[in-house]
Structures are given as structure tokens and as C-alpha cells.
């Protein structure tokens, strides 16, 4: 008898637990938007390296305006989450019995307060952690930042937990009227106290004002989003989303309408015609037409033409090398020729690529033919393309203006800027609203990112302020051999194939045969697009940067295709570099057997590979990843996605290994080590990350003679004509990086 009784008791207990869980879930459903906001912030702080480095940059670099706005927005978001959750829990909804004030009354009082305090509280804990792990010389700003956030957290906590006492003690009329006459069983929003209704109306009005502000072009031009800072913009967006989301939930609960589902379906319908992500093909272009996709002219229709558009790579190289050989001293044989392969990785890749090339240019600046004149081409992916574009722009700018000085300082001055705030502001406000409109109306966040790089260049180069917004082909207008060719790699969404944007062979009858199964972007949209857009077409790593619409001008094929980050196909840039190398080898100008006749100039061909990931993908590292353990969270769901993402690096590793085995081609990698912190992917770098990367270009800290600094010195020696005839033996092995050793 005891067994059936125990079984019945267990079922009763289980039923009771299930009932309590359902009631609790029904209570939480009333404030689901208010729960979502802290959850999103927690996910960003726990899993987004970019968010962490943004906070480090704001604190360590003591960006006082950004700190002040972040503190204000942390308080704002916390109070809005608290206030909207508290207001929602005061309503009784006929369709939800858990909205009865008698159901979990203590939870309904405490939970909104806890949610409000959690916003600044989580930020305080994360910045405190950063302060504890920061380098000694940069901790002051982070500790001050931590203290300020702790004060904000305390003030928010005091207000939301002690506001009744404050009202009683101070007698403040507005607060007293709101708190001492509070009702908790409201049937309609009209029953809210006048103060509450005014607050909600004010918050809705603030939504409109902020939206209009981020739609206004001059706001970006004067640096408004950058002054706010990405964390403050994120908190502002989360806070305002809480207000709108709570109103949507109220309508759904009050009227019994599945409004969230209807909005989702409406968004799907709108997506058929509202894509506003067209690539900007001319400097004054937009990412949309007026309520439709704009027509974009084909290359042949453009007013000006690329000076290199009628040449194949092979034809250009022969003329380029002849000009280089004619300028060499008679005893300078063999002539070093470099192809640069710049890996992707956001601003981290842009910084490492541009700084490494700038260091080589600085070290050879006094030569009649500096390092850049020995570089035939740069194959870039994602951030590597941005770094390559910046280096080329610097070379062209100095050639035109005759400016001197450190290229490294020039690069650092530009790339220390915040390139995320403009993009994030455009994404959270006009671009988000665009998803709910049936036709394209607003310029997208990709143009905001393009223009942020243009403004950064203008600020660092007042003597040549328009270089990054000028037409792409202007780099080769004055001297087509002085500036290295750029090969920006993207990926075609519809076919998965590689797309290359280069000034070569854009107007020839047939595509350049050197590149197999590739889409020539220049043949579709020409080379008049701004330099910023050309580079960032290679850096469309969704979702921060959307897929770019390209008009193919086809009569039978679909008129539009989409381009995304080149790293989806090959994150190393080595596939394109290998095809460039084969064209150069086929010219029979490489020194050695099968090369030019004795006494004729010949070249020594070296591919300079610029990865920016501190840890090389060695066999040991792969074994470590494969043997992490058999337990994986939701393996059937995440395994396909993890595989697709991880194959990016695997294909890049394979492409680099193929380059290493290419006949008559030497490979040299310049890889950074991890010093204090790991550089994140994204569009902001803290001062500490930049310093850690920059000092490796001239130092070999704890790494002997096989590190980036030693390899740069070897390249400089080769350009100067006093280097060894072969790559140093240790350079054939992975760079020695103490922090990259597998434990």
C-alpha cells in the first residue's frame, strides 16, 4: 500500500511544481521584454570580446565624454527597465490570471528593482575585472571608471528600493504623488497616475527624437555617436527598446492579439522589397534609391576609367618590373619582389596589417626605392583589406604631398579611432526601423562604417582629406607603378565563390585568366567606388556589416547578387596571393633555373603573409581542440554552424600551406604574439591592445630571434641589399610567441 501512496504523493508534488512553474512563467511573461534587456547585456559582457575591449578602451584611454555618457546611459537603462517592468506588473490582464496582484506580490515588487540595478551592476563587475587584469601603467582610468559605475549602481539601487522613504522624508510632490497613491490593480493604461503617463509619453517622444538624431547625417559628421561611445549607444537602444517592447506586450495582453507574431510576419513580408544594402559605387552614392533599389551604372557607363582597367595582371607586371629594374643600381641582383597576403580579423587585422607594412616603409624610407616599390600586390581579406587600403592611401598621399614623418604614427593616429559607434547607432535606429518598412528609405549601417573611416582619414590627414572618399582607381592615377595593386577578396552569397575587387582588367573583353572561378567585382561596378567602400566590401562580416547588393547588369541572369566577407571563402588571402604568384613565376623572371638570361635582371619572389591571430593553427593546437571532451551543448543544433565557421580558418591554413610549396616562391609570416590581452574582432581597439601589437614590430621580447620584429629586420635587409641569400632557417618554423605555447 505504501508504494501507491508514495507514487501518488510524488505525482501530487510534481503537479504542484508544474503548476507553480506555470504561474511563475506567466508572471515573467508580463515583463518578458524587461527580462530580455539584462539578458542581452549579460551575453554581451560574457561572450563578446569586442564589448569587453570597448569598455577597456573607454576606461584605460580615459575617454571622459564616453565615460560620462556611459554612466548616464547605465542609469537611464536601469531606471527604464525598472520603471517599465514595475508599470507592467500593475495591470490585471483578463487573459493572464497571474497578473492578479495577489499572485507573487513580493516577486512583483522585488524583481523590477533587481532588474533595474542589474544593468549598472553588471557593468561595474565587468569593469572591476578589467581593472584587476589591466597593465599596471593603465589601471588608473579603469579604477576610476569602476568607482563611478559603483556609485551609479548604488544610486539606482537606493532610488528603486527606498523611493517611498525618500518621498516621505523629502515631501517632493511629484515623487510623493506617484509613490504614496500607487494602485496595483489597473485594467487600462488610462488608469495610470498622471505622472506615470507623462513619463511614458516622454519616453516615447525620446524614442522619436533619438531615431531622428541617428537618421540625421550631420550628427555623424560632428562625431555625435563617437562622443556617446558604443556602450552608451547600446544601453540607450536597450532602454528605449524596453519602452516600445513593453507597450507591444501590453497591447498583446490587453487585447488578446498576437502582435509580436504579427510584427515578425510583417518583417518577413517587408524583407522582400526593403533591402537597403546596395553597395555605394560612386563617392556620392547611397545604399538605396527612392523607395526602390537604384540603378547603378556599369563600368563602361562611368565618366572616368581606371588607368589599369585595360590590362591583365601579366601585362601590368611586365611593365611594373621593367620600371623597377630600370631604377635599380647595376649590382642590385636579384631584385626582391613581394606579394602581401593580409588575413581578416576586423580592426585587429587592419591595425596589424597597416602597422607592419608602415614599419617596413619607415625602415626603408631613405632608400631610392622603399619597401612599397617592391610590393607588386596586396591580397586582403576583411580587416586585412582595410589595412592594405590604408597603407596604399598613405603611399599615394605622401607621393602627392611630399609629406614625411613616421608612417606608424600616422596609421596609429587613424586606427585608434572608434569605428563601431557610428555603425552601431545606424544599426539600432534607422536600420532597425527599415526592417519594418516595406520599401528602402534609409542609408544603411555599412555606409555609416564607410564614412567613419573617411572621417578618421580626414582627421589624420588634413593636407589630403578626401583620399578615402575619392574613387578607388585614383590611387594609380599619378604613378601606376608606385602604389601596390590591391586585391580585395569577398564571397558571393548566391554561389559561395570568391569575388575579387581589383583595378586590373575591369574593362578588358574577357576576365583576367589568372584567377579561376572568381567573380570580378570591378567588371560589374567599376573602380569609381570610394576607397573606403572598396575595402569594406571585403569586410562585410554579418551582422555588424550587412551583405552588399551588387548590380550585375545581366539581361538573362538575376540582376542582383550579394557579397559578404571574404573570410567565408578563405580568411588568409593566400588563394589569391598564390594565383598572383603563379603569374609572376610564369613570366620567367624569377632567378634560378628557367629564369632570365645571365646578366639580365631577375627577381626573388617572396609572399609576405600577415596573420593576426596570436596562436598559429598547429597540429598540437588542433589536437587540443579535438580532444576537449565528448560533452557538447546541443550538438545537433550547433555542430553544423560551428563546422562552417571553423572551416574558414582551416581553408586559410591549407591555402597558406599550398603557398609554402609553390615552386620558386618563398613564404614569410609576420604573426603577433599575445602580450597582456587578446585583441578582439570588431571595429574598436583599446590603447593597450594597440601598444601590445605595435611594440612587437621592433622588439623580440622573450622570443629570441624568431618573432615579428626579427622578420621585419630581415625584410628591411633584403630591400637594402645586405640580407642573406636565403630565408633564415628559423623563419621556416612558426614564430616564437611565449603566450602562444600550448599548455
N, C-alpha and C positions, 0 to 999 in steps of 0.2 A: 504493500500500500504506500510505503514511503516514497518509492520511486516515482509513481504517477504524480504524487503530491509535489515532489521536488521539481518534476518536469513542468507541472502546471505553474508552480511558483516562478520558475525560470522564464516561462513564456509571458507570465504577467509582468515580470521585471523587464523583459525585452520589449514588451508592448509599451510599457511606461517610458522606457528610454527612447523608444522610437517616437512616441507622442511628444515628449519634451524636446527632442531634437527638431521635430517639425515645427513646433511652436517657436523655438529659438530661431530657426531658419526663416520663419515668417516675419519675425521681428527684424532680423537683419536685412530681409528683402526690402523693407521700407526705406532703408538708408543704404542701398547697395552702391550707389554712386559715391557716397561718403566713405564707404569701406574701400572702394576701388582706388581712390586717390592715394591714401597712405600705402596701399599695396604696391602701386606703381612706383612710388618714390623709394620704397624699400627695395624693390627689384633693381632699380637703377643704382642704388648705393651698394648693393651686394654684388651685382653681376656686370655692371657697365664700367669697364676700366676708364672709358672716356669721361664719365661723370666724376669719377674719383680724381682724375688728373685735372679736371676743370676746377674742382674745389681746391686742389693743391696750388694751381696757378693763381686763383683768386687770393688765397691766403699767403702763400710764400712770396709772391711778387707784389703783395700789398697793393692790390688794385682797389683803392679806397672807395671809389664810386661804386664799383661792383659789389664790394663787401656791404656797403650801406644799403644798396638795393636788395641784395640777397637777404639781409636781416629783416628789412621791411616786408619782403615778399614771403619770408618764412612765417612771420607773424600774421600777415594777411591770409595766407593759405590755411594756416592752423585755425584762425578765427572763423574763416568762411566754412571750413569743413565742420567745425563745432556748431556754428550757428545754423547752418542748413540741416544738419542731422538732428539737432535739437528741435527745430521747427517741424520737420517731417514727422517726428515721433509725437507731436502734439495733436496730430489729426487722427480721427477714427474713420477708417475706410470700411464700407459695408462688405466688400469682398475679402477682407482680411481681418478675421476675428482677433488676431494677435495685436492689432492696433488699439485694442481696448486699453485704457490707462491702467487697468488692474493687472494686466499681463506683464510680468517682469518690470515692475515700476522702477526698481533700483537700477537694473541694467539700462533702462531708458534714460535715467538721469546721469549715470556714470559714463556710459560708452561714448556719447558725443564729446564729453570733456577729454576722455582719454585719446580719442582720435585727433582732437584739436592739438593737444600737447605733443602727440607723436610726430607731427610734421617738423617743428623745430628741434624736437628731441632727437630724432634720428640723425639729423644733420649735425647736431652737436657731438654725438657719439662718433660719427664718421670723421669729422674734422679733428677730434681729440685723438683718434687712432692715427691719422696722418701726422699730427704734431709729434706723436711719440716715435714715429718711424722716419721723420724727416732728417736731412743732414743738419749738423749742428749749426752751421752758419745761416740757415734759413728758417729756423724754428720760431723766431720771434713773432713773425706775422701770423703763423698758424696758431700759436698760443693765444694771441690777442683775438684772433678770429674765433677760437673755441670759447674764450671767455664771453665774447659778445653774444654768440649763439646761446650759451648757457643762460645769460641774462634774459634774452628774448624768450627762451623756453620757460624760465621762472615767471616772467611777467604774464605770459599767456596762461600758464598754469594757475597763477594767483587769480587772474581775472575769471577764468571759466569755473574755478572751484569756489571762489569766495565772492562772486559778484553780488549775491544777496546781502552779505555782510557789508560789502563796500557801499551798496545802495543805502542800507540802514544807517551806516556811520556818517556818510558824506551828505546824504539828503539830496544828491544830484537828481534833479527832477526827471530827466529823460530816462535815466537808468532805473530810478525808483518806479516810475510808471510802468516800465517794461517788465521788471522783475517781481515787484510786490503784488501786481494784479494779474499774474500769469494764469492762463487757462490751459488745461491739458486734455480737453475733450472736444476738439473742434471738428465740425462737419464740413466746413468750406473755408477757402482761403480768405473770404471776406470777413470771417470772424476773428482773424488775426488782429492784435492790437495795432493801432495806427503806426507806432514806432516800427514794429516788425514789417509792416507792409512798405513803409518808406525805405527801410534798409534793403528789402528785396528788390524794390523798384530801382534803387540807386545801384545795386549790384548789376542788374540787367542793363542799366544805362552805361555802366562802366564796361560791360562786355562790348557794347556797340562802339564806345569811344576807343577802346584798345584795338578792336578789329579795324576800325578806320585808320588808326595810327599806323598799324603794321601793313596797311594797304597803301600808305602814302609814301611815295618814292623818296622825297626829301628827308623823311625820318631816318632812312638808311644812310643817305648821303652825309648827314651830320653826325653819324655814329651813334644814333639812339639805341639800337639793340646792343651794340658793343658796350656802351656805358652801363646798360642794365646788366649784361652778362647772361650767359646761357642758363645758369642755375636759377637766377631770378625770373627769367622768361619762362622756364619750365614750371616754377612754382606759381607764377601768375596764371599760366594756362591751366594748370591743375585746379587752382582755386576757382577760376571763372567757369571751368567745365563742371565743377561741383554744383554751382548755382543752376546752370542750364539743365544738367542731368537730373537734379532734384525736382525741377519743375516738370520735366518729362515724366519722371516716376510718379509725381503727384497726379498728373493728368491720367496716366495709365491706371493708377489705383482708384482714383475718384470716379472715373467714367467707365472703368472696365474695358478699356481699349488697349490692345497690344501695340502701343505706339512705338516701342523700341523695335519690335519686329517689323512694323510698317516702315520705320525710318531706314532700317537695314535693307529692306527690299527696295525702297526708293533710291537708296545709294547705289544699289546694283543696277537699277534701270538707268540712272543718270550716267553711270560709268560708260555706257555705250557711246556717248557723244561728247562727254565733257573733259576728255583728256587734254590738259593744258601744258603738256610737257614737250612741246616741239623744240628741237634744237635751234638755237639762235644762229642763223647762217650769215648775218651781216652785223656790224657793230651796233646799229640802232634797232636791231630786230627784237621781236617779242616771242613769247612761247605759245602764242595763240593768235588767231585772227579776231574779228569782232563777232562773237557768238559762233565761231566755227574755226576749223583748222585753216590757217592761212596758206596760200600758195607760196612755195619757196622756189626761187629761180634756179635753174640748172646751171652748172659751171659755165657753159657756153654763153648763157644769157647775162652773166655778170659783166659789169663795166670794165673792170681791170682783170688781169690774168696773172697767175703765178709765174714768176720768172723761170721756174723749174718744171712747169706743168707739161711741157712738150718733150721731156727727156725721160728715158728709163734710168734705173739705178746704175746699170752698167755703163751707159753713156756718160752720165754725170760723174761717176767715179774716175773714169779715164781722164777727163778734163781736170777734175779736182786733184788727182795725184800728179799730173803733169805740172800744174801750178805749184804744188807743194815741192816737187823735186827741183823745179827751176829756182826755188828760193833757198835751197839747202846749200851749205858750204860743200865744196868739192869732195871733202874727205868724210862727209857725214853719210856713211853707209853701214848698215842698212837703215832705212827710214822707218821709225816706229809709226804705225797706224793703229788707231784704237776704234773699236766698236764698244759702246757702253750699253749694258743691259741693266735697267733700273727696275727693281721689283716694286710691287704695290704694297700699300700699308698706310693709307691716309696721310696725315701731316707728318707722321714719323718717317715715312718713306720719302716724302717731299724734302724734309729737312736733311736727312742723311744723304740723299742723292745730291741736292744742290750744294750742301756744305762740303762734301767730299770733292766734287768737281771744282768748287770755288777754291779749295785748298790747293789743288793741283795747279789751278790757274794762277793763284797768288805766288806759288813757289817757282813758277816759270815765267812770271810776268816780264822779267827783264830780258828774256830771250827774244831774238828777232822773230821766232816762230813759237809762241807759247803752246801750252798743252792743247788748248781748244783747236788750234790749227791742225793738230794731228788726229783729231777726232772726226771721222767721216760721218758717223751716225749715232744716235741715241735711241734705243728701243725702250720705251717706257710703258709701265702699266700703273693705272690708278694714281696713287700719290707719287710714284716714280715719274710719271708723265708730268705732273705739276712741277716737281723739282727740276726735271730736264728743261721744261719751258722757261723756268725762272733763270736757269744757267744760260740758256741761249739768249734770253732777253737781256741779261747782263752783258754778255759778249757784244751783242748788237748795239746796245745803248752806249757802252764805252767806246766802241768803234766810231759811233757817230759824234759823241760829245768830247772824246778825248779825256774823260774823267779818269782819275787814278784813285788809289786808296785800296783798302782791304776789301776784297770780294766777300770774304767770310762775314765781315761786319755788315756788309750790305745785305747779304742773304739773311743773317740773323735778325736784322732790324725789321725785315719784311715778315719773316715767318714766326716772329714772336707774337704776331697779332692774333686776335680771336676771330677765327673764320666760321665758328659754329653759331654764334648768336644770331646773325642775320638769317642764316638758313633755318634755324630752329623757330625764330619768330615768324618767318614766312610759312613754315610748315604747320605750326599750331594755330594760325589765324586765317589768312586768306586762302592758303592751300587746303586747309581742313574744311572751310566753308565751301570751297569749289566742289568738293565731293558731293555736296547736297544740291548743287545747281545742275540743270540738265545740259547747259552749254558752257564752253570755256569762256571765262570772263577775266580772270586774274593771271598775271605773270606768276610763274611757279617758283618754288624754293631753289631750283637749280640756277636760275638767273640771279637770285639773291646771293648764292655762293660764288658764281662767276664775278659779280660786281664787287663782292667783298675782297676778292683777290686784286681786282683792278684798283680799288681804293687803297689797298695796302701797298701796291706798287707805286701809286701816285704819291703817297705819303713819304715813301723812302727814296723817291727819285723825282724831286720837283723839276729837275732840268730835263727830264724825259718822261713826263707824267702820263702820256697816253699809250705807252708801249704795250701794256697788257690788254688794252681795249682796241688796239689797232688790228687791222687784218693780219691773219696768221702769216701770209706769204711775205709781209713786209720785212720779216727777219732776213730774207735773202735778196732783198731788192738792191741794196748798195753793193754788196760783195757776196756773190753766191757761194764762194768757197771758204769764207772766213768763219761762218756760223755753222756748227754741225747740223746735219739733217735730223729732223725729228720724226720718229715713227711712234705714234700713239696707238696703243692696242686696246680695242674694245671687243665685246662679244655680241653677236646678233641673237636676239631673243627667239626669233621665229625659226632659226636653223641651228643655233648653237655654234656657228662657225666664227672664226676670228675675223674681226674688222680692223683695218689699219688706216689711220688718218695720217697722211704724209704729203708734202708738197710735190713729190715726184710723180710723174706720169698721170696727172689729173686730166690732161687734155689730149693725150695720145689716142690713136684709133683703137688700140687694144690695151687691156690692163697689163701692168708690168709682169712678165712671165716669171720673174724671180720668186714670186710669192704664190704658193699653191693653196687653193681652196680658201681664198680670203675675199672679203668684200672691201673694195677700195672706197673709203668714205669720201675722199677728195673728188672722185669721179662723180659722186652723187650730189654733193653740196659745195664743191669747190674749196678754195682756201681763203675766202674773204671773211670767214667767221672770225670773231675776235680770238686772240691768242688764249685768253682765259677759257673761253668756251671750248676751243680745240683741245686743250689739255684736260679739262674736266669732263669732256665726253668719255674719256678713258677711265674716269673715276666715279662712275655712276653706280656706286655700291648701294643698292636699295636697302633700307627705305629712307635713309637720310637724303640721298640723291635719287630721284626717280628715273625710270627708263626714258631715254630720249627718243622722241619721234623723229624719223628721218624720211623725207620725201624721196622716193626712188625715181619719180618721173616716168614710171613704166606705163606702157599702154595696155599690156596684157597681164602683167604681174600686179600684185597688190601695190598700190601707190605708197603705202607706208610700212616701214619696218621700225623696230625699236632696238636701241643699243644700250647695253649695260656695261658694267665694269669689266675691263679686260681680264681681271683675275679669275673670272668664272671659267675662262678657257685655259689660261696659263698665267699665273701670277708672277712669273720670273722675267718675262720679256725675252727669254732665251730662244724661243722658237723663231721669232722674227729676227733676232740677232744672228742665229745660225744661218738663216736664208740670206741675210746681208753678207755674212762671211763667205758663203759659197760663191756669191757673185764676185767678190774681191779675189778669191782664190782662182776662179775661172779666168781672171784677167791675165794670169801667168806673170804677175808682178811680184809674187812672194819669193823671197830669197831662198836659194837652195836648188835642188834638182828640179828641173822643169820650169825654173824661173826665167827671168830675162837674160839676155846675153851678157857675158862677162864685161864689166865696166859700165853697164847700164844701171840706172837707179833701180833699186828693189826695196821692198817693204818687209818689215817684220810685223805680222798681224796679231794683235792681242785683243781679246774680248775682256773688257773690264766689267765684272759682274758686281752689282751693288745690292746685295740683300740687306734688309734692315731688321730682320728677326734675330734677336741675340743668340738663340740656340740653333745650331745647324742641325738639319734633319738627318742625323747619323743613324747607323744601324742600331747602336745602343739605345738611342732615344726611341726609335720605332719599337724595339723590343719592350722598352719600359711602358710605352703606351698600350701595346697589345696585351701585356700581362697585368693590367690594373686589377683584374678580378672579374668574376663571372656575373656579378650582380649589377644590373643596369636599370635605371628608372624608365619604365615604359619603352622598352627596347623596340617593340614592333612599331611604335609611332615615330620615335626619334632616329632610329638607325638609318633609314633612307636619307633623311636630311643631313645627319652627321657625315654620312658617306659622301654625299655630293659636295659638302663644304670642304671636307678633308682632302678630296681628290684635287682641289685647287693647288694645294702645296705639293701633293705627290706628283702631279704632272709637271709642276715647275722644277722639282728636284730631278725628275727624269730628263727634262729638256736641258738642264744645266749639265747633266752627265753626258748627254749626247754631244754638247758643245765641247766638253773636255776631250772627247775622242775624235773631233773633227780634224782631218789631216791639214797640216800647215797652219793650224790655229792654236794659239796659246790662250789659256784662261787664267785670270787672276781675280780673286774675290776680295772685296773690302767689306767686312762684316763688323758691325758694332758689338761690343760686349755690354752686358748689363752691369751697371755700377750700383747706384743707390736704389733706383726704382725701374720697373719695366715700362718702356714707352708704350702708351696705348694706341689703338687705332682710333682715328677721329680727326677733328679739324681744330684742335687746341692742344698746345704743348706747354707745360709748365716750364719755368726757368730752370728748375733742377734737371728735368729730362734733357733740355737743350744743352745745358752745360756738360752733363754726363756724356752726351754724344759728341759734342764739339771737341772736347779735350782729347778724345781718342784719335783725332786726326793728326796730332803732333806728339802724343805720348804713348808709351807702351807700358802702362802701369801693370806690374806683376805679370807681364806676358812675354818677357824675353824679347826676341827679335821677330816673332811671327804674330803680328797684330796689324790693325789697320794703319797705324802710324808708320810702321816699318815698311809696309807695302806701298804706301804713298811715296815714301822717300825713294823706294826703288824705281817707281814710275818716273819721278822727277829726274832721277839719274839717267834713266833711259832717254827721256826727252832732251836732256842736256848732253847726251852722247858719251857719258862716262860710266854707264852701268855695265854689269856683267852681260855676257852674250846669251846667257840662259836664265830662265827664272830660277831664283834661289830655291834650293832643294826643299826647304821647309815650307815654301809657298805652295807647294803641291799638296800640302796637308791642310785640314781645316784650321782656321785661325785659332790661336791660343787665347781663350777667354776664360779666366778663372771661374766666373759666375756661371758659365755655361756647362761646366763639367757635370756629368750625370752622377748623382749620388746613389 
